[in-house]
Amino acid sequence: MPANSLQIDSTHASKSTRTAARSHLSVITCVIVTAFAAVLPHAGCDAPAPAAVDINIAAELKSLRDLIPDQAHIMADVGYHFTNLWFAGDAENWPLADFYLSETKSHLRWAVRAKPIRKDNAGRDIKLVAILEAFENSQLGQLKKTIDGKDKLEFITAYKASLTTCYACHKASDKPYLRPQIPKKADAGVINFDPKADWPL
């Protein structure tokens, strides 16, 4: 075969190789661009400005905060459970009393998480976390003992002492008009407080 023929074939093969390489490179580039476009749909000139993003996030956070119950709403739930606790203990339905005491404590903790510090009328901080911790370690702890011991007389004493502590917290928050009392009617009308009830089965 003539030498010039070999040179032409070699040149042709080299061009074919380069063309194939460029074709593969184009395909790879297209795949990478497509992947980035999928992962970053807002990248490029259409991306929102940082200030606009901050405003959107702030608006979303505000809308979420507006959905969270305020402390007054949560404390209404506390009153519901603590009221029912009285009637469960009075009926000596100790498992039910234990349930309502647990619900009272969990909702008190929720109330404090919602607003751990209140301001009194003089602008001083009322640290509710510390007040609740002391309450749980004293009167609420004593209530738990009377329930576990199934002691109705001691339960009544501990319940009344708890109301006194509740009122002390209300007064510390400049809300003396929120004066608790021994409840006269259970809030849970659908719940039977009789421990000997046999219906529904």
C-alpha positions in Angstrom: 0.0 0.0 0.0 1.4 3.5 -0.8 2.7 5.6 2.0 0.5 8.5 1.2 -2.5 6.2 1.4 -1.5 5.2 5.0 -1.1 8.9 5.9 -4.6 9.7 4.6 -6.2 6.8 6.5 -4.3 7.8 9.6 -5.5 11.4 9.3 -9.0 10.3 8.7 -8.9 8.1 11.7 -7.6 10.9 13.8 -10.4 13.2 12.7 -13.0 10.5 13.4 -11.6 10.1 16.9 -11.7 13.8 17.6 -15.2 14.0 16.3 -16.4 11.2 18.5 -14.7 12.7 21.5 -16.4 16.1 20.9 -19.7 14.3 20.5 -19.2 12.5 23.8 -18.2 15.7 25.5 -21.3 17.4 24.2 -23.5 14.6 25.6 -21.7 14.7 29.0 -22.1 18.5 29.1 -25.8 18.3 28.3 -26.3 15.7 31.1 -24.5 17.9 33.7 -26.4 21.0 32.7 -29.7 19.1 32.8 -28.9 17.7 36.3 -28.1 21.2 37.7 -31.2 22.6 36.2 -33.3 19.9 38.0 -31.5 20.4 41.3 -31.4 24.2 41.1 -34.6 25.3 39.3 -34.1 28.9 40.5 -30.5 29.2 39.6 -29.4 31.8 37.1 -31.0 35.1 36.2 -34.4 34.1 37.4 -33.2 33.5 41.0 -35.0 35.6 43.6 -32.9 38.3 45.3 -31.7 37.4 48.9 -33.9 40.1 50.4 -37.0 38.7 48.7 -36.1 35.2 50.1 -35.7 36.7 53.6 -39.1 38.4 53.4 -40.7 35.2 52.3 -39.2 33.2 55.1 -40.2 35.9 57.7 -43.8 35.8 56.3 -43.9 32.0 56.5 -42.6 32.1 60.1 -45.2 34.6 61.1 -48.0 32.5 59.6 -46.8 29.5 61.5 -46.6 31.5 64.8 -50.2 32.6 64.2 -51.3 29.0 64.2 -49.8 28.3 67.7 -52.2 28.6 70.6 -51.3 31.4 73.0 -50.7 30.8 76.7 -54.2 31.7 77.7 -55.6 29.0 75.5 -53.2 26.4 76.8 -54.0 27.4 80.4 -57.7 26.8 79.7 -56.7 23.2 78.9 -54.8 23.1 82.2 -58.0 24.2 84.0 -60.0 21.5 82.2 -57.6 18.7 83.3 -57.2 20.0 86.8 -60.9 20.3 87.3 -61.4 16.7 86.2 -58.6 15.7 88.5 -60.6 16.8 91.5 -63.6 14.7 90.6 -61.5 11.7 89.7 -59.9 11.9 93.1 -63.1 12.6 94.9 -64.6 9.5 93.3 -61.4 7.6 94.3 -61.0 6.6 90.6 -57.2 6.6 91.0 -56.2 5.5 87.5 -58.3 8.4 86.1 -56.9 10.8 88.6 -53.4 9.8 87.6 -54.3 10.4 84.0 -55.6 13.9 84.7 -52.6 14.8 86.8 -50.3 13.8 84.0 -52.3 15.8 81.5 -52.2 18.8 83.9 -48.4 18.7 84.1 -47.8 18.2 80.4 -50.1 21.2 79.6 -48.4 23.3 82.2 -45.1 22.5 80.6 -46.5 23.4 77.2 -47.8 26.8 78.6 -44.3 27.6 79.9 -42.7 26.6 76.7 -45.1 29.0 74.9 -44.1 31.9 77.1 -41.3 31.1 79.6 -41.1 34.7 80.9 -43.9 37.1 81.6 -43.7 40.7 82.5 -45.5 42.1 85.6 -47.0 45.6 85.6 -43.7 47.1 86.7 -41.9 45.5 83.8 -40.1 42.9 85.9 -39.5 39.4 84.5 -41.6 36.6 86.0 -39.6 33.4 85.3 -42.3 30.8 84.8 -39.9 27.9 84.3 -38.6 28.2 87.8 -42.1 28.6 89.3 -43.3 25.5 87.5 -40.3 23.5 88.5 -40.9 24.4 92.2 -44.6 23.5 91.8 -43.9 20.1 90.3 -41.4 19.3 93.1 -43.8 20.3 95.8 -47.6 20.3 95.5 -47.9 18.4 92.2 -45.4 15.8 93.6 -47.5 15.5 96.7 -50.6 15.0 94.6 -48.9 12.2 92.8 -48.1 10.5 96.1 -51.7 10.7 97.4 -52.9 9.2 94.1 -50.4 6.4 94.2 -51.3 5.8 97.9 -55.0 6.0 97.1 -55.5 8.4 100.0 -58.6 10.5 99.5 -58.1 12.7 102.6 -54.5 13.5 101.7 -55.5 14.1 98.1 -58.0 16.8 99.1 -55.4 18.5 101.2 -52.8 18.4 98.4 -55.3 19.6 95.9 -56.2 22.6 98.0 -52.5 23.4 98.5 -52.0 23.2 94.8 -54.8 25.8 94.2 -53.0 28.1 96.7 -49.8 27.8 94.7 -51.6 28.4 91.4 -53.1 31.6 92.8 -49.6 32.8 94.0 -48.4 32.5 90.4 -51.4 34.4 89.2 -50.7 37.2 91.7 -47.0 37.3 90.8 -48.1 37.9 87.2 -50.4 40.7 88.3 -53.6 38.7 87.6 -55.1 38.4 91.1 -58.6 38.3 89.5 -57.8 34.8 88.3 -58.8 33.3 91.7 -59.1 29.4 91.5 -61.6 27.4 93.6 -62.7 23.9 94.3 -64.6 23.0 91.1 -68.3 22.4 91.4 -68.8 20.5 88.2 -66.6 18.3 86.1 -65.7 19.6 82.6 -65.6 16.1 81.0 -69.4 15.4 80.9 -68.9 12.4 78.7 -66.5 10.7 81.1 -67.9 8.5 83.9 -65.9 9.2 87.1 -67.4 6.2 89.0 -64.6 3.6 89.4 -67.2 0.9 89.6 -69.0 1.8 86.4 -69.7 -1.3 84.3 -70.9 0.3 81.0 -70.0 0.5 78.3 -68.4 -2.9 78.3 
